[in-house]
Amino acid sequence: MQALSAALTTEGYDVFASNVPVDAVLILSALMNDDAVSRHWNTLEAARTAKATARRIITLQSAHIPSGLDGLSRTLRKEWPQTEVFSWTLPEDRMQWTDLVLHALRSGYGDGLLTVEGQLLVPVTRDLVTPSAPPARQPGVWLVTGGARGVTAACAVSLAAAAGGTILLAGRTAETPWLDDLPETRDLKTLRGLLAARPREPGTRLSPADIDRHARALLAGAEIRDTLAAIRDTGAQAEYLVMDAGDAASVEPCITRAQARHGQITGLVHGAGVLADRYADEKTEAEVRHVFAPKVAGLENLLRHLDSAQLSHVALFSSAAAFFGNRGQSDYAMANALLTNAAHQIAARATGIRIKVFHWGPWAGGMVDTSLASHFEAQGIPLIPVEEGARIFATELLAGDPDQIELVVGEAWAAS
Ligand SMILES: NC(=O)c1ccc[n+]([C@@H]2O[C@H](COP(=O)([O-])OP(=O)(O)OC[C@H]3O[C@@H](n4cnc5c(N)ncnc54)[C@H](OP(=O)(O)O)[C@@H]3O)[C@@H](O)[C@H]2O)c1
């Protein structure tokens, strides 16, 4: 082994053993000029390899390109308690990077943004200070992705009540009409029973899976109409747009048509999101792509087709998983951390836009189903009541401190 190393070194090769313990591994994948998913996926894969030998893993990202490796390091520290994982955000000036990284290594810095002076800035959030006066009405044209269903729907209704104007709800799901002969219900089990008992053409058979699919489509259509009705009850206008935020070809025509009908969009609420939970050791690239699509590609697509000069408000739905890290949610934490870093860039570029990132703790609704709810309750993490979360959302967006971009809503998470 040593003779082979010596011979290769003589030939001009750099020789190192990949299986000996090392103090620190720096991962530079996110500094490459790749698309967002590749940069994050390659970093996660490299971190998995480095874990076998490294005591410390440090991932590097640039303040210039929105990235979410801070969400990854917070999650990996929880999933890999034996390894120290940090993320450093480097300033825009590449000429300084080498000196800064060496300085940060010598200083033993944890997560944060390295300033050109070599200081480490760490994100802080302040406690919510509820504004003393209720928000003034701020009618405009609001686009709310994910706003027809889930917890964002409750936020859209609360926004409509407080702000007025026109609320455009966007989601992928078609608005399936209710069947005339079906009694109204919002209970999946009851609806499956009603569908199974409906008279059918002789010779036609429906499998339980067909019935379940049909029942879910009917309930989704009903949820969309319930949200539209609740918004109209506040006096605001409402419309539902079938739009896949992650698909550029879907976003552009949808926004163009909506603006032709209602005028320029002045407020963006980006609530679209999906989960694909799995520990980082087993996470696949397809899962990272799935989770990044609505949030990350979604924000890019929306901002590309909205006129930023017309925007007065932007609200991005993130998760406490991005701020504290959460086992099984490395992709979701990265995507939400990326949204957060993008928000800071938007705020730095565009004065006059009130921008808020909500790092939500778990709600008593939406993607928190009964099994997730009991998991959080077992950890002593209380769920955010839907009405309370929706009220906080509208109040903070419309009347909160304009300099406070990030808000953690809910209790701090246990370190598990
Ligand atoms: N619930 C919580 O406890 C919690 C906690 C932290 C953060 N959040 C954040 O809050 C947001 C809403 O979560 P939720 O709990 O309400 O989830 P949910 O019940 O699963 O609803 C997700 C919403 O996003 C929409 N959506 C998903 N992919 C989309 C796409 N590609 N284009 C357009 N719309 C899309 C869905 O509509 P379609 O299916 O019709 O597309 C649906 O309205 C998410 O961003 C989530 O990360 C929620």
The ligand as a Tripos MOL2 file, in Angstrom:
@<TRIPOS>MOLECULE
LIG
   48    52     1     0     0
SMALL
NO_CHARGES

@<TRIPOS>ATOM
      1 N1        -49.7030   21.9050    8.1570 N.am      1 LIG1
      2 C1        -48.6010   22.1490    8.8430 C.2       1 LIG1
      3 O1        -48.4840   21.7700    9.9950 O.2       1 LIG1
      4 C2        -47.4820   22.9280    8.2420 C.ar      1 LIG1
      5 C3        -46.3420   23.1380    9.0310 C.ar      1 LIG1
      6 C4        -45.2820   23.8380    8.4880 C.ar      1 LIG1
      7 C5        -45.3780   24.3580    7.2200 C.ar      1 LIG1
      8 N2        -46.4990   24.1380    6.4810 N.ar      1 LIG1
      9 C6        -46.5270   24.6970    5.1350 C.3       1 LIG1
     10 O2        -47.7970   25.2300    4.8580 O.3       1 LIG1
     11 C7        -48.1510   25.0030    3.4940 C.3       1 LIG1
     12 C8        -49.5020   24.3280    3.4140 C.3       1 LIG1
     13 O3        -49.4150   23.0840    4.0800 O.3       1 LIG1
     14 P1        -50.7040   22.1880    4.3910 P.3       1 LIG1
     15 O4        -50.4720   21.5570    5.6870 O.co2     1 LIG1
     16 O5        -51.9390   22.9310    4.1630 O.co2     1 LIG1
     17 O6        -50.5160   21.0520    3.2720 O.3       1 LIG1
     18 P2        -51.6210   20.2700    2.4330 P.3       1 LIG1
     19 O7        -52.8710   20.0890    3.2070 O.co2     1 LIG1
     20 O8        -50.9310   19.0740    1.8990 O.co2     1 LIG1
     21 O9        -51.9170   21.2850    1.2760 O.3       1 LIG1
     22 C9        -50.9100   21.6000    0.3570 C.3       1 LIG1
     23 C10       -51.4590   22.6640   -0.5540 C.3       1 LIG1
     24 O10       -50.4670   22.9430   -1.5580 O.3       1 LIG1
     25 C11       -51.0580   22.7950   -2.8370 C.3       1 LIG1
     26 N3        -50.0110   22.3530   -3.7620 N.ar      1 LIG1
     27 C12       -49.1400   21.3240   -3.6230 C.ar      1 LIG1
     28 N4        -48.3470   21.2430   -4.6990 N.ar      1 LIG1
     29 C13       -48.7060   22.2490   -5.5300 C.ar      1 LIG1
     30 C14       -48.2600   22.6930   -6.7830 C.ar      1 LIG1
     31 N5        -47.2530   22.0730   -7.4380 N.pl3     1 LIG1
     32 N6        -48.8570   23.7700   -7.3580 N.ar      1 LIG1
     33 C15       -49.8820   24.4080   -6.7190 C.ar      1 LIG1
     34 N7        -50.3420   24.0350   -5.5150 N.ar      1 LIG1
     35 C16       -49.7740   22.9650   -4.9250 C.ar      1 LIG1
     36 C17       -52.1650   21.7680   -2.6420 C.3       1 LIG1
     37 O11       -53.1620   21.8950   -3.6120 O.3       1 LIG1
     38 P3        -53.2870   20.8040   -4.8030 P.3       1 LIG1
     39 O12       -53.0910   19.4600   -4.1890 O.co2     1 LIG1
     40 O13       -54.6370   21.0620   -5.3460 O.co2     1 LIG1
     41 O14       -52.2010   21.1640   -5.7710 O.co2     1 LIG1
     42 C18       -52.7090   22.1960   -1.2860 C.3       1 LIG1
     43 O15       -53.5810   23.2890   -1.4230 O.3       1 LIG1
     44 C19       -47.0030   24.1930    2.8840 C.3       1 LIG1
     45 O16       -46.1280   25.0560    2.2000 O.3       1 LIG1
     46 C20       -46.3040   23.6080    4.0770 C.3       1 LIG1
     47 O17       -44.9280   23.4020    3.8390 O.3       1 LIG1
     48 C21       -47.5550   23.4290    6.9550 C.ar      1 LIG1
@<TRIPOS>BOND
     1     1     2 1
     2     2     3 2
     3     2     4 1
     4     4     5 ar
     5     4    48 ar
     6     5     6 ar
     7     6     7 ar
     8     7     8 ar
     9     8     9 1
    10     8    48 ar
    11     9    10 1
    12     9    46 1
    13    10    11 1
    14    11    12 1
    15    11    44 1
    16    12    13 1
    17    13    14 1
    18    14    15 2
    19    14    16 1
    20    14    17 1
    21    17    18 1
    22    18    19 2
    23    18    20 1
    24    18    21 1
    25    21    22 1
    26    22    23 1
    27    23    24 1
    28    23    42 1
    29    24    25 1
    30    25    26 1
    31    25    36 1
    32    26    27 ar
    33    26    35 ar
    34    27    28 ar
    35    28    29 ar
    36    29    30 ar
    37    29    35 ar
    38    30    31 1
    39    30    32 ar
    40    32    33 ar
    41    33    34 ar
    42    34    35 ar
    43    36    37 1
    44    36    42 1
    45    37    38 1
    46    38    39 2
    47    38    40 1
    48    38    41 1
    49    42    43 1
    50    44    45 1
    51    44    46 1
    52    46    47 1
@<TRIPOS>SUBSTRUCTURE
     1 LIG1         1 GROUP 0 **** ****
